[in-house]
């Protein structure tokens, strides 16, 4: 993108109010100053601390008595001097005083004759409806890879000059770091690179998780989206052999981000069957940040707010790309519901449009317990690459799951009869197996005994698995998936 060219087109189109939402105020003012020189028009900047002053001159004095926002706007309006007027952090005054809104509208209505253009610069701005039709939004472009690489090199050189030794890294780790710095302003990217380098004098794959966490916090994504810090390794997931093979074959294509890059998958199965763990493991396997979309947090009582939540969440996911976007229990957000005033249908339309048009490397992993509630336009091929059915684990997989959870709790496997435990737990989900081990530990501790297979077998016999209590639902799900989904194992 060419920011100077695009912003110049907006200003030359005589749009009287331009909104620039950015944390990079200095960069925006520098861009406007350069544009003023190109266009031969003066550029003024206003802040509540300095008032109104020329910003295309280094030593320009402030206009007297213009620190108050109303006084500044009255001065601009009465002077009728053609120019670009950048109002920094003006957003708090757009909701408090109707006179401020009216003054901006007056300036906008007269802009065709006066040649004045107001630029509102802040990190977030809600445009009042009174002058919304007289305004346009402009976004500063994010730095390209070569600029991010130059910033990392600069920080590495600074480290070398300070510490007297070179930064250790390899090409793959360096490329991974640059990839995960995408979407950030250059100053923020430089700070994160500095933190990774100065911590141990090296850029390694172990730095990536910390960089992604810091990036997420800088982007202020809390709310509908959450950052999952614990992305499981597939070694911690029992079974799912076909899904693992499918992902391994497509990892390179996703990293290349070609036209045929994989878009995402749907994981369908019974509750507690390991769908959520598998979603985490995708990010762990590919070494990508994992963002979880909370479908329950999307809905807002005000009309249109839920759809805006979705758009903002998807835009933020693109900013974090390359990443995995985990949409958990997706049917709760866009399942068929005639009692929500059409909100679920509008959310579905927003999601489908994004899935069809997105240009960023965001791999979607959607999980669902009741796929029959999902609309057919979402689950057809093209939206997602494949639907995987996560069935109840087989006897061999149950044995692996017992081994995984016992090892996770630092027990020696030779002390347990995993084959016997597996045979006794037919119909158990992975979550039920884990809970049987947890409950057995409590029982053993209460008796001051070491955990044994007998304790676990006792808890298994006391448990009625979901496969029995919801057998009709599970049979119906299996029947639906038999010809419509791929077995994950």
N, C-alpha and C positions, 0 to 999 in steps of 0.2 A: 504493500500500500504506500501511496505518496500522500502523506498528511497535508503538506503544503498545497498540493494541487487540489485535493478534495475540499479542504476548508475554503480555499480561494473561490471555488465554484459556488459554494453556499453563500459566501459574502457577496460575490458579484451578482448572485441571483436576487439580491436586495431582500433577503429574509431578515427581518428586523431583530429577532431574538434567537440566539444560538445557544444551546445547552451543551456544555462539555462536562461530563461526569468523569473525574479522574482524581487520583491521588497525586499526580505529577503536575502541580500548579506551575512550578518554574518552567517546566518543559512547554506547557501550554502558552505561557506568557512569551517565552522566547519565540515560539512558532508565530504568534500574533505580531510580535515586533518585526520579524522578518517579512511577514506578509504586508505589513504597513509600508515598509520600504519599497516592496515590489509594486504596490498599488498606489504609492504616493499619497497616502492618507495617514493622519496622525493616529497613534494608538495610546489610549489612556488605560490605566489600571486603578481600581478602587479596592480598598480594604478598610475595615472599621478602625484600624490602628493608624493608617497613613492618610486616609482620605483619597481624593482623586488627584492623580498625577500622570504626567507623560511617562510611559514605560519604555519608549523607544529611544530615550536619552538616559545616560547613566546618572547624571547629576540633576535631573529635573526636580523642581520643587513641587510640593503638594499645593492644590488649590485651597485657599483659606475657607474654613467653616464647611468642609464637605465630608467630615468623618461620619456624620449621621446619615443613614441610608436615604431618608426622605430629602435631606438637603442636597445630597449628591445627585439624585434623580432630578430635582428641581433645577439644579445648575445645568445639567446636561440638556434638559428640555428647553430652558430659556436661552442658552447659548446658541442653540441651533447650528453648532459647528459639526460639519461632516467628519466622521471618524469612527474608529472601532473603540468601544468602551467595555473593558473586561472587568466584571464585578466579581470579586473573589469572596467565597464563603457568604454569598448573599441569601442562601436557602432559608436561614431561620426567620428572615423578615418577610417571606412570601406567604406566611400563614397568620401572622400576628396583626397586620395593619392593612385594611382595605385601601388606604390611600397609596401605599406602596404599589399594590397591584394596579391601581388606576393610573398611576404615573408611568409605570412600564407600558401599559396599554396605550396611553397617550403618545409616548415616544414611538411605539411601534406603528401607530396609525399615521404619524407624521413622517415616518422614515423615508417614504418615497420622495418627499420634497427635501428633507434635511440631509439625507445620506448617512444617517446614524445607524449603527449596528451595536446592539447590546450582546455581550458574551457573558453568560453566567457560568462560572467555573467553581465546581465543588465536588466532593466525593459522592454526593447523592442529592438529587434535586427532583422534587415533585412539582410539575408545572401546573399552576392554577389554570382552571378552565377558561378564565377570562381572556388570556392571551395565548392559549395553546395553539390556535389556528395560525398565529403569527410567528410560530417558533419552529425550530428544527433541532434535532439532536446530532451531535458529532462525537465520534469516539476516536481517541488517539490510538494508533496502531501499536501492537505489541512488538517488541524487538525481534528481529529475525535471528536465525541460528548463528550467523557469522558475527553478529554483535554480541550475542551471549557468550560465544567462544572467546571473543576478544576480551570481554569483561572477566572471564575466568582466568585467562592468561595474565591479565593485569594484576589480579589478586595473587596469582602464583608468583609473579615477579616481585610483588611487594613482600611476600613471605620470604623469598630468597634474599632480598636486600636486608630484611630485618633479622632473619635467623641465620643467614650465612650458609644455607643449604637448599638444594633444589626440592621441589615438591615431587613426591613419588606418585605415579599413576600409570594406567595403561589405557590404550585407545578405547576399549569397550567401556570401562568405567567412566572415562571422560565424556564419551558420547551419551551415556546414560544420564549423567548429571545435566548436561546441556538440554537433553530431551525433557527432563523433569523441571527445568527452569522456564520452559516455554509458558507464555501467558502472563508472566510477571513484568512489571515495569523494570527498566534496566537497573535502577538503584536498588530495588529489592532483590533482584537476581544477584547483583554483586554482593549484597550482604549475606545471602545464603551461601554463595560460593566461598566467601571469606570465612564463614563459620565452619564449613566442611574442611577447608584447607588448614586453618590455624589450629584446629582441634588436635591433629596428629601429624601435620605436615604431609598429608597424602590424600588423594582422591580415590576412594575404593567403593565397591558395591555396598559396603556396610553404611556408607554415608547417605545413600539414596532415601532410605526410610525416614531419616531425620529431616532431610531436605523437603520431602513430601509433607511431613507433618507441619513444618514451619510454613510451607507454602499455603497449606490449607488454612492455617491460622491467619496468615496475612490477607487471604481472600475473604475472610469472615463468612464462611460457608455454613456455620452452625444453624440448625433449624430443620428444614426439610431434608437437607443432606447432612450426613455425618461421615466422618473419616474413620475407617476401620483400621486400627493400628495392628491388630493381631491377624495377619493373613496366614492361614494354615498352609503348611507344606502338604503335598499330596501323599507323602509318607504317613501322614496322620489320618488319612481317609481310607477306610476299608472298602474294598470292592471298586466299583465304577471303572472297570478296566477299559470298556469301550469309550467312555467319555474321556478318560485320560489319553487314550490313543488318538482320539479326534482332536483334542486340544494340542497335543504334541505336533501333529502334522500341520497345524495352522499357525503356530506361534511365529514362525519366520515371516509368513505372509502378512500377519497383523503388524509386525514391527516395520515392515517395508511400507505399509500404508498405501498399497496400490489400489486400483479401481476394484479389484476382486478381493479386497481384504474381508475377513470374516466380520460380521456385524454383531452377532450375539446368539444366545441360546435360551431356551426355556427349559427349566427343570421342574417336572411334575412328579408328585409322589405323596405318600402319606406323611402326616406330621411326625417329626422326630426321625425321619428316614435318612437324614444327612444332606438335604438339599442346601441348607444354609452353610454347612461346613464345606460342601463342594464349591459353592460360590466364592467363599474366602480362598479356597485352594487354587482357583483359577488365577487370582491375582498373585498368589504366592508362587505358583508355577511359572508365570510369565514375568515376575519381578516388577509388577505395576502397582500403583496406589489403588486402593479399593474404596469407593464411595457407596454408601448405602442410602437409598431413597426411602424415607419413611412415608408410606402411602397414607397412614392415618393422620400425619401432620399436614398433609396437603390441603385439607378442607378448611375453609374459612366461611364464617356466616355471611360475609359481605359479598355481593354479586361480583363475579369476575376475579376475586382475590385468589381463589383456588387455582384458576388457570395461570394467573401471574406467578404463583408459587412454583408451578411446574416449569414455566418458561425460564424463570430465574435459576431453578435447580439444574436444568439441562444446559443453560449457558455456562454455569459455573463448572459443570462436569467437563464441558469442552475446554474451559480454561485450564483444568487439571490434566488434560490429555497429554500423553497417552495414559489411559486409566481403564479400570473396570468399573462399570456402573451396575450395582446390584439393586434390583427392584424387588424387594421382599414382599411376598404375598400380594402379588400384583392385582389379583382379583378383588381385593378389598378397596382398591382405588378406582378401578374402571370396569368392575363387573356390572352386569345388567341390573339396573335399579330404576324403577319408574317413580320413585318417591324423593328424588333429590333435586328436582327442578331442572334436570338436564345437565347438572354439573359433571357427572361421570362421563357423559357423552362428549362434553367440551374438553375435558381432560384427555380423553382418548384421542380426539381429533388433534390436539396439540402434540401429544406423544407420537402419533402416526406421522404427522408432518415432519417432526424432527428426525424420526428414524429414516424417513425417505430422503431428506435433504442434507443431513449432517455431513460436514466435510472433515471433522476431526476424528482422531483415533480414540473412540470411546466404544469399548466392547460391552454390550449389555448382557447381563445374566439375570433373567427374571425367574423367580420361583413362585409356584402356585400349588395350593392344596386341592382346589376345586376348579379344574380347567374348564368344566362345562359352563361356568359362569362367565368365561371370557368371550368377548365378541370374536367372530371368525376372521374379521379383517386384521386383527392383531396377530393371530397364530398362523396365518397362511405363510407359505414360503416366500421369501423376499423381504419380509419385515425382519424375521429372524432366520438364522441359517438352519437350525434344527431344534426339534423338541425331544428331550430325553426323559424317559420314564425311570424314576428312581424307586424300584420295588423294595419290598422287605428283603433284608439280606439273607443270602443262602447260608447253609451250614458252614461252608468254608469261609465265607466272608464274616460270619458271626465269630468264628474262631480268631480271625485277624483282628476284629474289633476288640474282643476280650484282651488280646495280646497288646494292642495299642494302648488301651486304657490302664492296664496293669503296669506296663513299662512307663507310662506317663506319671504314675504314682510311685515309681522307683521300686517296684516289686520284681523279684527274679522269676522269670517265666517257668523255670524248671520246678518251682514250688507249687505250680497250679496245673490242674488237668483241663486245659483249654478245650480239648476235643469233647470231653464230657460236658463242660459248661455250654458249649455250642449246641450239642444235641438236646440239652434240657431246655434251651431258650428258643425253641422253634416259634416263629411268628413275632419275635421281639424286634423292635427297631433299634438302631444304634443308640438313640437317646435312652431307651429302656434298659439296654445292656449297661450303659454307663451308670444309670441310676441304681441298678442292682448292685454294682460294685461299691458305689458310695454308701448305700444303705447297709451293705454287709460290713463295711469298715466301721460304721457307727455301732453295729451290734457287737463286733469283735472288741472294740475299744471299751464298750460298756462292761464286758466280761473280763477285761484285762487279758485278752487273748490275741495272738497273732492272726492276721487274716489268712484264711484257708479257703480251698474250693468248697468245703462244706458250708461255710458261712454264705458264700455267694449262691450256692444251690438252694439254700433255705430261702433267701430273698427272691430267687427266681420262682420258686413254688408259691410264694405269697403274692406274686404279681399277676394281674389279669392284663395281658397285653392289649394294645389298641387293635390288633388284628382280630381279636375276639369281640371286643365291645363295639367295634365299628366294622364288622365283617361285611355287611351289605354294601356300605359305601366303598370299601376297598375293592370288593369284587366288581362293582360298577366302574370304578376308576381303571382297574386292570382291563376290563372289557373295552372301555373307550380307547385306551392307549395301545391296545393290541395291534390295531391297523393304522394308527395315527401318529405314533411316536416310536422312537428308537430306544431299545433297552440300553440302560447305562452300564450294564454289567453282563 
